Amino acid sequence: MSSNAPIGVFDSGLGGLSVARQLRHDMPNESVLYFGDSAHAPYGLRTPEEIRGFCFDICDRFVEQGVKAIVVACNTATSAAVNDLRERYDIPIIGMEPALKVACDRGRGVRQHVIVAATPLTLKERKFAKLLHRFDSEHDIRKQPCPQLVRIVESGHLGDHDLVMDTLHGYFDQYDLDSIDSVVLGCTHFVFYRDYFRELLPEHTAIIDGNEGTVNHLGVILESLGKLADENHAGSVSIANSDTSERIVELSHDLLGE
């Protein structure tokens, strides 16, 4: 397989475009095939069995297209399916998890007060429970499901300031935000809300997502395999979606920044 072969990136819908955008920024020579499964979104309200079926279908398609690696740009899909995907395919499968370690390490030994915002299924899955167990004895960690944030992105209403802020207040007004050290964006859809979270949260509260770490990890894996694209290779992003409507096509390019 050529080192210039594409990388497959997929999500339950449009959120993973934030990862594709990060990948394009950090690894500009790479070609990316993005697939959003908006017809089945949101995954966070699906059963694990349904999600695994969707993931197999998407990754089978990627393999047919000759990808050299696959990024599961969805915390929920990672929780439900990443181990099964790694057993099924013989190429690197890069998953995602809420960047809780980054949030806790910021304290350099001082107890941190952290909110993890994610989909309901991500917060209920065993994978997150194991991650939480590593840190919850030394840090104060709150789990906050935010399913409506996925729907707002998928419906194209991300620019509706009043709707977004009302929704965020509905989730976060229960907390004493002045006491919160960081909010972890545990869903790739939520990365598109960074400016809104900055408006909501005190200046000292960090907003943390896992996109940069995921792309960095992908780069390390590809480099170790000698599979990084040539430096003179012109990178690109190709977008496909299970919802083929013109609205989704236009929204995808808007979110990617094209």
N, C-alpha and C positions, 0 to 999 in steps of 0.2 A: 504493500500500500504506500502510495506517495506521501511524503511529508506535507504536500500541499493539498491533500484530501480535506474535505470540509469537516467541521465539527457540528454535530447535531445538538440543538438546544431546544428543550420543550417545556411547556407549562400547561396548567389547566386552562389557561386563557391568555390574557395579555400581560400579566405581571412579569413573566419571564423575559419580556422585552427589556426590562431594566437590567437584566443580566447580560443579554445580547449587546446592549449599549455599552456596558462596562467592558465586555470582551473586545468590542470593536475599538474602544479607547485604549485599553492596555495591551492588546495583541493585534495591532492594525494589519498585520500581514495574513491573518487567518481568515478563511472563508467559513461563514456560518450559515447553516440551514436552520431556520427557526420554525417551529410548529406550535401553534396555539390551539388548544382544544376547547375553544369557546362554546362549541355546541353542547359540551358536557359540563361547563362551568356552573357553579363553583365546585371543585373537588372536595372542599372542606365540609360539604354536606352530603357527600357520597359515602358508600360503604367501602372498606378497604378492598373487598373483592372486586367491586366495580372499578376502582381506581387501578388495580393491578391489570385488569383486562384492557383498559384504555392505554396504559403504559406499554404493554406488550405490543399492541397494535402500532403505536407510534414508533417504537424502537425497531420493530421489524421493518417498517418503512425506511427508517434512517439507514439501517444496515444494507438494505437493497440499494440505497443511494450512495453507498460506499464511504460512510463517515468513519473517521479515525478515532473518534471519542464521542461520548454523549454526556451532556450536562442536563441533569434533572433540575431545571430551574424553578422548582416548586417544593417548598418545605413539606406540604401535605403529601405529594407524590413520593418524595424521598422517604417519609415516614412509613408509608404504606407498601412501597414496592422496591426500594433500591436494592435490598439483599437478593430478591428474586431476579432482578434485572442483571445483577452481577453474576449470578449462577447461569443465566441463559446466554449471555453474550461474552465474546472473548476480546472485547475492546474496553478501554477504560470507561467506567461509568462514574461520573462525579455527581454526588448528591449535595444537598444543602441542609443545614440545620440552623436554627436561630443562634445568632452570635452571642450566646450567653457568656462564654468564656471571655470574650473581648470586654464585655461589660463589667464582669467581676474583676478582671485583671487590672482595670483602670484604677482600682482603689489601692493597689500596691500594698495589700495586707489589711487595709481598712474595710470594715464591713460596708457593703454596697446595698443600696435600695434600688431595685430594678423592676420595671414592668416589662413583661414579654407580651407583645401584641402579635396575635397570630390567628389562624383559622381554628374553629372548634376542634377539628379532627387532629391537627398538628398538636394541640395542647393535650389531647386525650391519649395519643398514641404512646406505646411503650418506649419508642426511641426517644421522645422528649422526656419521658419520665426518668430514663436512665441519665440523660444530660442534666436534668434538674437535680437529681440525687447527688451529682458531683459537687454541687455548689450551694445547695439550700441550707446546709448546716452552718455555713459561715457567712451567708448573705441573706438578705430579705428579698425574696423574689415573688412577684405577683403575676399570675397568669390572666391575661385579658383577651378573650375571644372578640374578634371584630369582623364578623362575616359581612356586614353591610359595606365595608370598605372595598371588598372584592366586587360587589355588585355595582358600585358607583363607577369604578374603572371600566368594567365590562359594558356598562350601559352608555358610556361616553359622557358622563356628567362630572368628570374630574375638575372641570373648570367652574363648576357651580360653587362658589365660595361659601355661600350661606348654607347650602345643603351639607357640604363637607364639614364645616365647622360645627354645625348643629349635631352632626353624627359623632364627631370626635368628642364634643362635650358630653354627649349621651353616654359614651364609654368611659371617659376619664375624669369627669367631675366628681366621681365617688372617692378619688384619691386626694391626699394632700400633696399636690404636685411640687410644692417647694421642698419637700423632703425626698424627692426622687432624684437619684444620681443619673440614671439613664433609662431610656426606653429602647428596647430592642425590637426592630421591625422584622418579625419572624415570618413574613410572607412577602414574596417578591412584588406583589401588587402594591404593598404598602410603601415601597421605596418612592413611588410617584407622589406620595403625600409628604415628603420631607419638609417642604416649605410650610405646609399647613401645620405639621407637628411643631416646627420652629415657632410658629405664631402661638400655638397653644401652650407650649412648655416654657418654664423659666429659662433664662439664658444659660444658667449653669448646668442644666440637664442635657446630657449627651444623647444624640440620636444615632443609633448603631444599626447597620444592616450587614448581611453576610456576603454581599455581591463581590466586593473587592477580594476578600479572602478566598472565595470560591474560584474566581478567575485566576488568582495567583496559584492556587493549588493545581488547577488544570495546567497552567504553564509549567510547573515543576514536573508534573507527571509526563507531559509531552516531551519536555527536554530530556528527561531520564531515558525515554524510549527513542530519542533521536527523531522525533516526529514534529518538531516545531516547523512551521512554514518557512520557506526561504525568505531572506530579508528583502529580496526584490520582488516577492510575490504580492500582487495587488489583492488585498483582502476585500471581502464583500459580505453583505447580509442578505439572504433570500428569505422571504416571509411566506408561510402558508398557514392556513387555519381551517379547522373542521367546519366553521361557519364561514361560508364563502360570500357573504353579503358584501356589498360595496362599502357599507358603513364600517364593518370590521377591518376591511383593507385600509381605508383611509385612517381609521383610528390607530391601527398598528403602526403605520408610518409616522403618524404624529407622535406617538409615544416613543418610538425609536429615535426621534429627532431628525427625521428626514422630511 
